[in-house]
Amino acid sequence: MKKYIIISTISLAIGLVSCAEHKSESGAESYETAALDSASVTMEGDISLPAKRQFVRTAQLNFRVKDVQKTTNDITELTKKWGGFMTNSTMSSNVISSQDVAISQDSLMRNETFELSNQITLRIPTVYFDDALIALQPYVLFMESQSIGANDVSLELLASQVRKSRFSSFEKKYNQEIKKGTNLKDTAPATESLYHIQSQADTRQIETLALKDQVAYSTINVHIYQPAQVHREVLANLESEAFKRPNFGVSLIESVNQGWYLFQDLILFFTRFWMLLILGGLGYWGFRKMKK
């Protein structure tokens, strides 16, 4: 009986030791996993996402207005009020149809149907972007199309900052190499590399400034047009016979002059045969004398 009790006690002790080792291994694994997770969080935290999103906001509007010229003037004043500016304004008339109607022998009435429109590009401070869209609504007679966009450029700006930091570190490194160099052979490669790095840094800086400008100032493209209008104008009928025939008095004087020129030409023509005239006269005189 004692033998069985001893065996049971030994088995229980072995089981407790195994459980303790298992818990120890599990704890170690948990600790290692936690350490890895912590390391992962630390690595991901090296470059954090921007807390505030940056958007490039744009809008394309196409609508009919009552008066294109007046609406253009009002939009110009509103843009100045918001601290923005107009980068483009192209006003044009599109002739839809044209018809000429004769009203007399020398005049005609031209009837033209046309549509006046204007293509406008505005740069508005982004804080007034929504106010600008609301302020344009009263001018709309008929909204043909409207498109509003917001492009998130937060990551692009973040990437630009990272590139700028990297270029700065490269620049310091090559500046140190140039200072350490003692002759042209040592400094030339570093100088050339530094030049390329600075050029790339300048290009990235310009791109960043352009992107920040688009974020600060939204772009609104507005195409406005007004209902078709009819323009009537009296014009000279250049195809009329009245314009092709000269005045009677002028024609009479011209005819007299042409007759006088013809008479002069006739006299000149006969003077070319003066010898024949003389011989003919002498022959006629001799014939009359012989007859008597």
C-alpha atoms as a printed R data frame, in Angstrom:
    type eleno elety resid chain resno       x       y        z
1   ATOM     1    CA   MET     A     1   0.000   0.000    0.000
2   ATOM     2    CA   LYS     A     2   2.825   2.345    0.927
3   ATOM     3    CA   LYS     A     3   4.408   1.494   -2.423
4   ATOM     4    CA   TYR     A     4   1.380   2.797   -4.332
5   ATOM     5    CA   ILE     A     5   1.290   5.988   -2.253
6   ATOM     6    CA   ILE     A     6   4.963   6.713   -3.029
7   ATOM     7    CA   ILE     A     7   4.431   6.148   -6.782
8   ATOM     8    CA   SER     A     8   1.369   8.450   -6.789
9   ATOM     9    CA   THR     A     9   3.309  11.159   -4.965
10  ATOM    10    CA   ILE     A    10   6.189  10.994   -7.458
11  ATOM    11    CA   SER     A    11   3.769  11.164  -10.438
12  ATOM    12    CA   LEU     A    12   2.019  14.199   -8.974
13  ATOM    13    CA   ALA     A    13   5.333  15.976   -8.445
14  ATOM    14    CA   ILE     A    14   6.425  15.303  -12.016
15  ATOM    15    CA   GLY     A    15   3.090  16.654  -13.299
16  ATOM    16    CA   LEU     A    16   3.433  19.847  -11.272
17  ATOM    17    CA   VAL     A    17   6.963  20.395  -12.546
18  ATOM    18    CA   SER     A    18   5.813  19.895  -16.179
19  ATOM    19    CA   CYS     A    19   2.976  22.380  -15.741
20  ATOM    20    CA   ALA     A    20   5.335  24.913  -14.237
21  ATOM    21    CA   GLU     A    21   7.759  24.529  -17.143
22  ATOM    22    CA   HIS     A    22   4.879  24.818  -19.619
23  ATOM    23    CA   LYS     A    23   3.647  27.992  -17.951
24  ATOM    24    CA   SER     A    24   7.179  29.342  -17.936
25  ATOM    25    CA   GLU     A    25   7.598  28.629  -21.652
26  ATOM    26    CA   SER     A    26   4.177  30.112  -22.401
27  ATOM    27    CA   GLY     A    27   5.077  33.201  -20.412
28  ATOM    28    CA   ALA     A    28   8.358  33.498  -22.274
29  ATOM    29    CA   GLU     A    29   6.596  33.170  -25.595
30  ATOM    30    CA   SER     A    30   4.032  35.759  -24.540
31  ATOM    31    CA   TYR     A    31   6.819  38.087  -23.445
32  ATOM    32    CA   GLU     A    32   8.663  37.599  -26.734
33  ATOM    33    CA   THR     A    33   5.449  38.213  -28.711
34  ATOM    34    CA   ALA     A    34   4.752  41.340  -26.688
35  ATOM    35    CA   ALA     A    35   8.311  42.487  -27.265
36  ATOM    36    CA   LEU     A    36   7.938  41.963  -31.023
37  ATOM    37    CA   ASP     A    37   4.625  43.789  -31.049
38  ATOM    38    CA   SER     A    38   6.206  46.608  -29.110
39  ATOM    39    CA   ALA     A    39   9.070  46.700  -31.595
40  ATOM    40    CA   SER     A    40   6.591  46.764  -34.455
41  ATOM    41    CA   VAL     A    41   4.734  49.683  -32.910
42  ATOM    42    CA   THR     A    42   8.013  51.506  -32.415
43  ATOM    43    CA   MET     A    43   9.012  50.941  -36.047
44  ATOM    44    CA   GLU     A    44   5.657  52.057  -37.340
45  ATOM    45    CA   GLY     A    45   5.845  55.109  -35.116
46  ATOM    46    CA   ASP     A    46   9.037  56.365  -36.766
47  ATOM    47    CA   ILE     A    47   6.901  58.032  -39.503
48  ATOM    48    CA   SER     A    48   3.500  59.025  -38.159
49  ATOM    49    CA   LEU     A    49   0.540  59.977  -40.305
50  ATOM    50    CA   PRO     A    50  -0.379  63.677  -40.310
51  ATOM    51    CA   ALA     A    51  -2.984  64.524  -37.704
52  ATOM    52    CA   LYS     A    52  -4.654  67.082  -40.015
53  ATOM    53    CA   ARG     A    53  -5.582  66.089  -43.535
54  ATOM    54    CA   GLN     A    54  -4.579  68.355  -46.426
55  ATOM    55    CA   PHE     A    55  -6.908  68.616  -49.429
56  ATOM    56    CA   VAL     A    56  -6.647  70.186  -52.869
57  ATOM    57    CA   ARG     A    57 -10.195  71.351  -53.532
58  ATOM    58    CA   THR     A    58 -11.481  72.031  -57.038
59  ATOM    59    CA   ALA     A    59 -14.809  72.762  -58.712
60  ATOM    60    CA   GLN     A    60 -16.068  72.879  -62.309
61  ATOM    61    CA   LEU     A    61 -19.344  74.722  -62.894
62  ATOM    62    CA   ASN     A    62 -21.294  75.183  -66.124
63  ATOM    63    CA   PHE     A    63 -24.521  77.166  -65.883
64  ATOM    64    CA   ARG     A    64 -26.750  79.692  -67.657
65  ATOM    65    CA   VAL     A    65 -27.035  83.265  -66.381
66  ATOM    66    CA   LYS     A    66 -29.208  86.249  -67.219
67  ATOM    67    CA   ASP     A    67 -26.365  88.570  -68.206
68  ATOM    68    CA   VAL     A    68 -22.828  87.289  -68.817
69  ATOM    69    CA   GLN     A    69 -21.150  90.696  -68.594
70  ATOM    70    CA   LYS     A    70 -22.829  91.661  -65.307
71  ATOM    71    CA   THR     A    71 -22.217  88.233  -63.772
72  ATOM    72    CA   THR     A    72 -18.540  88.415  -64.745
73  ATOM    73    CA   ASN     A    73 -18.191  91.813  -63.072
74  ATOM    74    CA   ASP     A    74 -19.910  90.550  -59.908
75  ATOM    75    CA   ILE     A    75 -17.710  87.437  -59.754
76  ATOM    76    CA   THR     A    76 -14.633  89.658  -60.099
77  ATOM    77    CA   GLU     A    77 -15.701  91.784  -57.137
78  ATOM    78    CA   LEU     A    78 -16.560  88.734  -55.016
79  ATOM    79    CA   THR     A    79 -13.170  87.196  -55.779
80  ATOM    80    CA   LYS     A    80 -11.410  90.349  -54.585
81  ATOM    81    CA   LYS     A    81 -13.570  90.332  -51.449
82  ATOM    82    CA   TRP     A    82 -12.447  86.779  -50.582
83  ATOM    83    CA   GLY     A    83  -8.793  87.639  -51.148
84  ATOM    84    CA   GLY     A    84  -8.578  85.533  -54.305
85  ATOM    85    CA   PHE     A    85  -7.715  86.343  -57.894
86  ATOM    86    CA   MET     A    86  -8.870  85.573  -61.424
87  ATOM    87    CA   THR     A    87  -6.318  83.782  -63.609
88  ATOM    88    CA   ASN     A    88  -8.397  83.577  -66.786
89  ATOM    89    CA   SER     A    89 -11.455  85.212  -68.344
90  ATOM    90    CA   THR     A    90 -12.244  84.430  -71.979
91  ATOM    91    CA   MET     A    91 -15.477  85.964  -73.286
92  ATOM    92    CA   SER     A    92 -16.724  85.028  -76.753
93  ATOM    93    CA   SER     A    93 -19.839  85.048  -78.949
94  ATOM    94    CA   ASN     A    94 -20.939  81.942  -80.784
95  ATOM    95    CA   VAL     A    95 -23.078  82.710  -83.867
96  ATOM    96    CA   ILE     A    96 -25.821  80.093  -84.037
97  ATOM    97    CA   SER     A    97 -27.469  81.291  -87.270
98  ATOM    98    CA   SER     A    98 -27.302  84.224  -89.710
99  ATOM    99    CA   GLN     A    99 -29.810  85.376  -92.354
100 ATOM   100    CA   ASP     A   100 -29.728  88.304  -94.829
101 ATOM   101    CA   VAL     A   101 -33.023  89.878  -95.987
102 ATOM   102    CA   ALA     A   102 -33.103  92.514  -98.791
103 ATOM   103    CA   ILE     A   103 -35.014  95.656  -97.745
104 ATOM   104    CA   SER     A   104 -34.165  97.832 -100.797
105 ATOM   105    CA   GLN     A   105 -32.142  97.745 -104.009
106 ATOM   106    CA   ASP     A   106 -28.974  98.723 -102.196
107 ATOM   107    CA   SER     A   107 -29.597  97.600  -98.572
108 ATOM   108    CA   LEU     A   108 -30.233  94.416  -96.621
109 ATOM   109    CA   MET     A   109 -31.059  93.429  -93.033
110 ATOM   110    CA   ARG     A   110 -28.757  90.891  -91.392
111 ATOM   111    CA   ASN     A   111 -30.344  88.850  -88.563
112 ATOM   112    CA   GLU     A   112 -27.830  86.991  -86.401
113 ATOM   113    CA   THR     A   113 -28.667  84.655  -83.514
114 ATOM   114    CA   PHE     A   114 -25.745  84.342  -81.112
115 ATOM   115    CA   GLU     A   115 -24.852  83.071  -77.627
116 ATOM   116    CA   LEU     A   116 -22.485  85.027  -75.375
117 ATOM   117    CA   SER     A   117 -20.327  82.993  -72.965
118 ATOM   118    CA   ASN     A   118 -17.320  83.377  -70.686
119 ATOM   119    CA   GLN     A   119 -14.778  80.862  -69.379
120 ATOM   120    CA   ILE     A   120 -13.449  81.966  -65.975
121 ATOM   121    CA   THR     A   121 -10.774  80.451  -63.725
122 ATOM   122    CA   LEU     A   122 -10.686  81.560  -60.087
123 ATOM   123    CA   ARG     A   123  -8.163  80.943  -57.292
124 ATOM   124    CA   ILE     A   124  -9.957  81.271  -53.958
125 ATOM   125    CA   PRO     A   125  -8.515  80.824  -50.439
126 ATOM   126    CA   THR     A   126  -9.635  77.357  -49.389
127 ATOM   127    CA   VAL     A   127 -11.324  78.705  -46.252
128 ATOM   128    CA   TYR     A   128 -13.774  80.559  -48.554
129 ATOM   129    CA   PHE     A   129 -14.261  77.697  -51.025
130 ATOM   130    CA   ASP     A   130 -17.728  76.733  -49.772
131 ATOM   131    CA   ASP     A   131 -18.730  80.396  -49.411
132 ATOM   132    CA   ALA     A   132 -17.780  80.992  -53.048
133 ATOM   133    CA   LEU     A   133 -19.939  78.127  -54.297
134 ATOM   134    CA   ILE     A   134 -22.892  79.380  -52.234
135 ATOM   135    CA   ALA     A   135 -22.417  82.970  -53.472
136 ATOM   136    CA   LEU     A   136 -22.607  81.824  -57.116
137 ATOM   137    CA   GLN     A   137 -25.976  80.102  -56.688
138 ATOM   138    CA   PRO     A   138 -28.176  83.261  -57.083
139 ATOM   139    CA   TYR     A   139 -26.780  83.808  -60.592
140 ATOM   140    CA   VAL     A   140 -27.761  80.346  -61.816
141 ATOM   141    CA   LEU     A   141 -30.748  80.210  -64.183
142 ATOM   142    CA   PHE     A   142 -30.013  76.652  -65.247
143 ATOM   143    CA   MET     A   143 -27.234  74.449  -63.888
144 ATOM   144    CA   GLU     A   144 -25.972  72.304  -66.742
145 ATOM   145    CA   SER     A   145 -23.198  70.562  -64.795
146 ATOM   146    CA   GLN     A   146 -21.326  70.790  -61.498
147 ATOM   147    CA   SER     A   147 -18.312  68.810  -60.314
148 ATOM   148    CA   ILE     A   148 -16.632  69.300  -56.924
149 ATOM   149    CA   GLY     A   149 -13.493  67.414  -55.897
150 ATOM   150    CA   ALA     A   150 -11.205  67.137  -52.872
151 ATOM   151    CA   ASN     A   151  -7.886  65.380  -53.447
152 ATOM   152    CA   ASP     A   152  -6.149  64.247  -50.243
153 ATOM   153    CA   VAL     A   153  -2.466  65.183  -50.583
154 ATOM   154    CA   SER     A   154  -1.469  64.609  -46.951
155 ATOM   155    CA   LEU     A   155   0.781  61.662  -47.798
156 ATOM   156    CA   GLU     A   156   2.365  63.541  -50.689
157 ATOM   157    CA   LEU     A   157   3.288  66.427  -48.392
158 ATOM   158    CA   LEU     A   158   4.593  63.966  -45.797
159 ATOM   159    CA   ALA     A   159   6.697  62.206  -48.436
160 ATOM   160    CA   SER     A   160   8.035  65.578  -49.533
161 ATOM   161    CA   GLN     A   161   9.097  66.381  -45.966
162 ATOM   162    CA   VAL     A   162  10.827  62.997  -45.653
163 ATOM   163    CA   ARG     A   163  12.682  63.550  -48.934
164 ATOM   164    CA   LYS     A   164  13.706  67.018  -47.795
165 ATOM   165    CA   SER     A   165  15.130  65.605  -44.552
166 ATOM   166    CA   ARG     A   166  16.972  62.877  -46.456
167 ATOM   167    CA   PHE     A   167  18.444  65.351  -48.924
168 ATOM   168    CA   SER     A   168  19.594  67.537  -46.017
169 ATOM   169    CA   SER     A   169  21.466  64.625  -44.431
170 ATOM   170    CA   PHE     A   170  23.073  63.748  -47.771
171 ATOM   171    CA   GLU     A   171  24.082  67.364  -48.235
172 ATOM   172    CA   LYS     A   172  25.805  67.459  -44.828
173 ATOM   173    CA   LYS     A   173  27.598  64.212  -45.601
174 ATOM   174    CA   TYR     A   174  29.023  65.411  -48.922
175 ATOM   175    CA   ASN     A   175  29.929  68.799  -47.481
176 ATOM   176    CA   GLN     A   176  32.025  67.012  -44.879
177 ATOM   177    CA   GLU     A   177  33.700  64.914  -47.580
178 ATOM   178    CA   ILE     A   178  34.494  68.040  -49.563
179 ATOM   179    CA   LYS     A   179  36.037  69.686  -46.502
180 ATOM   180    CA   LYS     A   180  38.156  66.577  -45.839
181 ATOM   181    CA   GLY     A   181  39.461  66.454  -49.425
182 ATOM   182    CA   THR     A   182  42.918  67.846  -50.052
183 ATOM   183    CA   ASN     A   183  42.990  67.982  -53.846
184 ATOM   184    CA   LEU     A   184  40.695  68.205  -56.855
185 ATOM   185    CA   LYS     A   185  40.773  64.449  -57.391
186 ATOM   186    CA   ASP     A   186  39.290  63.874  -53.948
187 ATOM   187    CA   THR     A   187  36.729  66.693  -53.947
188 ATOM   188    CA   ALA     A   188  35.458  66.553  -57.569
189 ATOM   189    CA   PRO     A   189  33.225  63.432  -57.189
190 ATOM   190    CA   ALA     A   190  31.762  64.704  -53.922
191 ATOM   191    CA   THR     A   191  31.158  68.165  -55.410
192 ATOM   192    CA   GLU     A   192  29.385  66.681  -58.431
193 ATOM   193    CA   SER     A   193  27.240  64.458  -56.210
194 ATOM   194    CA   LEU     A   194  26.410  67.427  -53.992
195 ATOM   195    CA   TYR     A   195  25.348  69.445  -57.050
196 ATOM   196    CA   HIS     A   196  22.932  66.712  -58.168
197 ATOM   197    CA   ILE     A   197  21.551  66.341  -54.647
198 ATOM   198    CA   GLN     A   198  20.983  70.092  -54.346
199 ATOM   199    CA   SER     A   199  19.300  70.175  -57.776
200 ATOM   200    CA   GLN     A   200  16.952  67.364  -56.789
201 ATOM   201    CA   ALA     A   201  16.274  69.070  -53.466
202 ATOM   202    CA   ASP     A   202  15.403  72.328  -55.266
203 ATOM   203    CA   THR     A   203  13.052  70.483  -57.622
204 ATOM   204    CA   ARG     A   204  11.307  68.735  -54.731
205 ATOM   205    CA   GLN     A   205  11.079  72.021  -52.855
206 ATOM   206    CA   ILE     A   206   9.362  73.689  -55.828
207 ATOM   207    CA   GLU     A   207   6.947  70.758  -56.128
208 ATOM   208    CA   THR     A   208   6.163  71.043  -52.423
209 ATOM   209    CA   LEU     A   209   5.550  74.787  -52.699
210 ATOM   210    CA   ALA     A   210   3.252  74.232  -55.689
211 ATOM   211    CA   LEU     A   211   1.333  71.580  -53.754
212 ATOM   212    CA   LYS     A   212   1.007  73.834  -50.712
213 ATOM   213    CA   ASP     A   213  -0.233  76.622  -52.984
214 ATOM   214    CA   GLN     A   214  -2.938  74.323  -54.352
215 ATOM   215    CA   VAL     A   215  -3.927  73.426  -50.797
216 ATOM   216    CA   ALA     A   216  -4.058  77.071  -49.703
217 ATOM   217    CA   TYR     A   217  -5.919  78.297  -52.805
218 ATOM   218    CA   SER     A   218  -8.697  76.244  -54.358
219 ATOM   219    CA   THR     A   219  -9.357  76.371  -58.104
220 ATOM   220    CA   ILE     A   220 -12.857  77.035  -59.456
221 ATOM   221    CA   ASN     A   221 -13.489  76.810  -63.210
222 ATOM   222    CA   VAL     A   222 -16.719  78.566  -64.181
223 ATOM   223    CA   HIS     A   223 -18.321  78.495  -67.635
224 ATOM   224    CA   ILE     A   224 -21.288  80.862  -67.882
225 ATOM   225    CA   TYR     A   225 -23.530  81.615  -70.854
226 ATOM   226    CA   GLN     A   226 -26.728  83.543  -71.409
227 ATOM   227    CA   PRO     A   227 -29.863  82.783  -73.480
228 ATOM   228    CA   ALA     A   228 -29.493  83.210  -77.239
229 ATOM   229    CA   GLN     A   229 -30.006  86.747  -78.539
230 ATOM   230    CA   VAL     A   230 -30.820  88.226  -81.962
231 ATOM   231    CA   HIS     A   231 -28.738  91.037  -83.428
232 ATOM   232    CA   ARG     A   232 -30.135  93.033  -86.377
233 ATOM   233    CA   GLU     A   233 -28.028  95.316  -88.542
234 ATOM   234    CA   VAL     A   234 -28.651  97.198  -91.815
235 ATOM   235    CA   LEU     A   235 -25.839  96.655  -94.302
236 ATOM   236    CA   ALA     A   236 -25.097  97.685  -97.866
237 ATOM   237    CA   ASN     A   237 -26.124  95.088 -100.442
238 ATOM   238    CA   LEU     A   238 -22.849  94.808 -102.290
239 ATOM   239    CA   GLU     A   239 -24.292  92.230 -104.695
240 ATOM   240    CA   SER     A   240 -26.993  94.615 -105.951
241 ATOM   241    CA   GLU     A   241 -26.864  95.949 -109.549
242 ATOM   242    CA   ALA     A   242 -27.200  99.454 -108.129
243 ATOM   243    CA   PHE     A   243 -23.664  99.128 -106.766
244 ATOM   244    CA   LYS     A   244 -22.324  97.598 -109.965
245 ATOM   245    CA   ARG     A   245 -23.644 100.369 -112.359
246 ATOM   246    CA   PRO     A   246 -22.013 103.840 -112.290
247 ATOM   247    CA   ASN     A   247 -23.921 107.123 -111.889
248 ATOM   248    CA   PHE     A   248 -25.760 108.472 -115.003
249 ATOM   249    CA   GLY     A   249 -23.913 111.800 -115.041
250 ATOM   250    CA   VAL     A   250 -20.597 110.020 -114.737
251 ATOM   251    CA   SER     A   251 -21.614 107.623 -117.520
252 ATOM   252    CA   LEU     A   252 -22.638 110.573 -119.793
253 ATOM   253    CA   ILE     A   253 -19.356 112.381 -119.337
254 ATOM   254    CA   GLU     A   254 -17.493 109.134 -119.879
255 ATOM   255    CA   SER     A   255 -19.412 108.533 -123.150
256 ATOM   256    CA   VAL     A   256 -18.597 112.060 -124.455
257 ATOM   257    CA   ASN     A   257 -14.947 111.536 -123.643
258 ATOM   258    CA   GLN     A   258 -14.926 108.159 -125.368
259 ATOM   259    CA   GLY     A   259 -16.547 109.752 -128.516
260 ATOM   260    CA   TRP     A   260 -13.917 112.487 -128.581
261 ATOM   261    CA   TYR     A   261 -11.157 109.918 -128.203
262 ATOM   262    CA   LEU     A   262 -12.687 107.941 -131.094
263 ATOM   263    CA   PHE     A   263 -12.776 111.047 -133.329
264 ATOM   264    CA   GLN     A   264  -9.132 111.739 -132.536
265 ATOM   265    CA   ASP     A   265  -8.232 108.158 -133.361
266 ATOM   266    CA   LEU     A   266 -10.090 108.446 -136.704
267 ATOM   267    CA   ILE     A   267  -8.170 111.578 -137.688
268 ATOM   268    CA   LEU     A   268  -4.915 109.973 -136.708
269 ATOM   269    CA   PHE     A   269  -5.846 106.919 -138.745
270 ATOM   270    CA   PHE     A   270  -6.395 108.908 -141.941
271 ATOM   271    CA   THR     A   271  -3.256 110.990 -141.474
272 ATOM   272    CA   ARG     A   272  -1.286 107.803 -141.838
273 ATOM   273    CA   PHE     A   273  -2.382 107.748 -145.525
274 ATOM   274    CA   TRP     A   274  -1.567 111.411 -146.361
275 ATOM   275    CA   MET     A   275   0.413 110.386 -149.441
276 ATOM   276    CA   LEU     A   276  -2.544 108.532 -150.896
277 ATOM   277    CA   LEU     A   277  -4.798 111.479 -150.165
278 ATOM   278    CA   ILE     A   278  -2.472 113.818 -152.015
279 ATOM   279    CA   LEU     A   279  -2.146 111.484 -154.992
280 ATOM   280    CA   GLY     A   280  -5.889 110.946 -155.063
281 ATOM   281    CA   GLY     A   281  -6.478 114.718 -154.990
282 ATOM   282    CA   LEU     A   282  -4.014 115.300 -157.820
283 ATOM   283    CA   GLY     A   283  -5.562 112.525 -159.875
284 ATOM   284    CA   TYR     A   284  -9.033 113.944 -159.401
285 ATOM   285    CA   TRP     A   285  -7.839 117.444 -160.369
286 ATOM   286    CA   GLY     A   286  -6.128 116.131 -163.523
287 ATOM   287    CA   PHE     A   287  -9.186 114.126 -164.517
288 ATOM   288    CA   ARG     A   288 -11.436 117.210 -164.240
289 ATOM   289    CA   LYS     A   289  -8.987 119.278 -166.254
290 ATOM   290    CA   MET     A   290  -8.770 116.760 -169.074
291 ATOM   291    CA   LYS     A   291 -12.539 116.482 -169.216
292 ATOM   292    CA   LYS     A   292 -12.916 120.194 -169.789
